[in-house]
Amino acid sequence: MKKLVLAMVIAVFVLASVSLLVAQSAEKKAGAENDHGDLNWHKYDEALQIAAKENKHVLVFFTTTWCGYCKKMKASTFKDAGVINLMNDQFVLAKVDGDSKEALTIKDKTGKMVEVTERELTQSFGIRGYPTTVFLKSDGSSIAPLSGYIDAKNFTTALKYISTDAYEQMSYQEFQQKKG
């Protein structure tokens, strides 16, 4: 009888442990997915290829794992439904970790394919602080950078300024006054 009770206690303990591990694994997976939210992020080199095919602007978000304002922007601005819709509909999104040694294959200034790290790419853009958002044309040429944390309202204005090609006709300040 004691052996049966002991076996049942052990079985319950094993089942509870397995259930806990499965639940923790599901939470970790959900947490990793939530870091990206509903935004369709790509590696920088992939984003340039997609943008060229789809003739879309590129939004490059330069970030690091330790950046507090990057985390704030991911948790607030990038969770705003209007921002998410504009970003996914009008842009090809690239996220670049300024500390990463992950390799990317891109064209250099002569058109030759070269391998660089995300860190080297960050340096080549002259990024000195995080977060920094850089907007590019579909051919990869630079439009404008935005440095620092930007709330959803101001980020929406910037997204509309770029996505409507208003940057070709007027300054950002003129666009803000016209839309305001």
Order of alpha helices (4+ residues) and beta strands (2+ residues): alpha-beta-alpha-beta-alpha-alpha-beta-beta-beta-alpha-beta-beta-alpha-alpha
